[in-house]
Amino acid sequence: MFVELSAAAALATATAGVYFWDYSRAGEELSKFAPNIGSKPLKSKQKGGWTWTSAAKLKEKFSADKSIQNPHENDFLEDVAELAVSCFKTKSSDKPIQNRKSIFIDEFRYFPETIKKCSPFFIGKSKMEKTRIHFAPVDMTKSLLCVGPMGSGKTVFFKNLIFQNWYKRALIHDIKTTDFSPILVDGKRGFVMNMYNDKRVAIWDIMREKNFLIMIEAVALDLMVGAVGESKDQFFASSAADRVKTMFETAYLRGKTSEARWAILEEEIQNYERRAIAPKTTENKDVWNNFLLVKETLLFWIWRVQNAQKTFTISDYLNSNMILVMNGKDKAMKSYYSCFISALANEALKMPDSETDLTFLLLDEYLTIPLSEPTRLIIHVLTRAKGFCLFVGMQFLPGDEVAKQQILDSSKYATILFNLQDGNSTQHFKNYYGEAKFKELEKSYSKNKHDYITSVSTSEQERTAPFLSEHELQKKPPHHHLTILQTGEAYLGYTPQAKAPKIYDPLDDILDIRPFKEKLRGIEANIDK
């Protein structure tokens, strides 16, 4: 019996020795306990660079606030769909959860290679992979950058945040119209901004804005940027923006009511066209050609306000718990959305500083929203103190647009990286997070003529290795992503999968615009006379 036990002990010792040798040879630390290991083991004697944060440290720093009085907080992972119905499907008079002190982000996971490497001594793995990461709502004001192609998991990640209802109001960009609109737009709290929808739509009435004369210059500029794009050579576009600004100011100052102001704006547009197309015109043709890019958008906007069932101002929005969804990719809507974001950003600067009155600004497909540089700076940096929480979603990075890339890199609390597909984004993040510096033990052996080892010598060698490999950036398991915080924490995250309920009917009620087209023909005929 003693002999059998000794043999078993020897076998166990030998097995442990093999695993220890494997780690020593790889220059990695060996730990029998999962809480002490991050998504990947640390390099031995690491001296600098980013590291993978241990599960225990993440749990300590990012656990849910236990004082929170929210019955759904601990049940969130068990049934996302049930939470969505009970927590989000509210009456228009219901208020968002204002006492929420932590927001569920994702679950901690180990890389498959880590699990394989650490077995069979990976004690506590299952428990650690139930670790839920939470951020404080105020940290959301520092912005999140989420990068990954279609189908990589961004939409599910964003829905998780939407359903928790931690914000007072929201502005959400839904270019495909099917990701967020069906679960948000109820016609009570949630409205679509797309002017081509017939129901559950709210039209922005800028002529009723109290700070109209302050915001109109930025609005006119971003209206043109939305039409012509963000190219540097925008002399004539800027001149056209000045023309738009002058028209709006004339209408606002001459008219006493919103209705009168929109009617005057329509007259101003027609008068400008008459002058521009006259045989002996003194109007600049390049400026006129740029103005033509927004002319129909302006006339359609006028017509929609004049026939809208519901209009609103930014003041109305900021004093409510409204959710506005910018959906659709029509060119006219692109200009409309660009100038609205501009006005909202400038109006937000007049709000008092707050860490609780939160506005959720989810700009998915961010690169499809043209904005002027001043507006982009405001939404990324200056609105933070006002409680604005910017979440940027994109399929890939902007490439050679250096200024845009710099503001994305410099103004974020965390980066969420799904499986990347383009080489530019992959290389950027490899360079951005740099290399880990560590010391590695190297062993050399002396042997005699019989090939027996007679002595072993060790030496420390300084090594560097990229913190992120292409495999980690491009080939993570399904529904996984990298979460890397600017405060230094990094881990492999997982978003629980659940089919989100489509609470409201699809927005397939498209507006009949034939009356507008008939009016447009009448305007053109009147100008030609």
VENZI-V598243 format. One record per run of one state. SS is the DSSP state (A for helix, B for strand, O for the rest). FROM is the first residue (numbers start at 0). TO is the last residue. Records with the same first field share a line. If there is no record, write none. Layout:
SS=FROM-TO + FROM-TO
This chain:
O=0-0 + 26-26 + 28-31 + 36-41 + 43-44 + 48-53 + 61-78 + 88-101 + 109-110 + 118-121 + 123-123 + 128-130 + 135-135 + 142-142 + 147-152 + 163-167 + 174-179 + 184-188 + 192-195 + 197-199 + 201-201 + 204-204 + 208-210 + 228-233 + 254-256 + 277-283 + 306-309 + 312-312 + 318-321 + 327-329 + 348-357 + 363-364 + 368-371 + 382-382 + 386-386 + 394-400 + 410-412 + 417-421 + 433-433 + 447-451 + 466-468 + 474-478 + 485-488 + 494-508 + 510-512 + 528-528
A=1-25 + 33-35 + 54-60 + 79-87 + 111-117 + 124-127 + 136-141 + 153-162 + 180-183 + 205-207 + 211-227 + 234-253 + 257-276 + 284-305 + 313-317 + 330-347 + 365-367 + 372-381 + 383-385 + 401-409 + 422-432 + 469-473 + 513-527
B=27-27 + 32-32 + 42-42 + 45-47 + 102-108 + 122-122 + 131-134 + 143-146 + 168-173 + 189-191 + 196-196 + 200-200 + 202-203 + 310-311 + 322-326 + 358-362 + 387-393 + 413-416 + 434-446 + 452-465 + 479-484 + 489-493 + 509-509
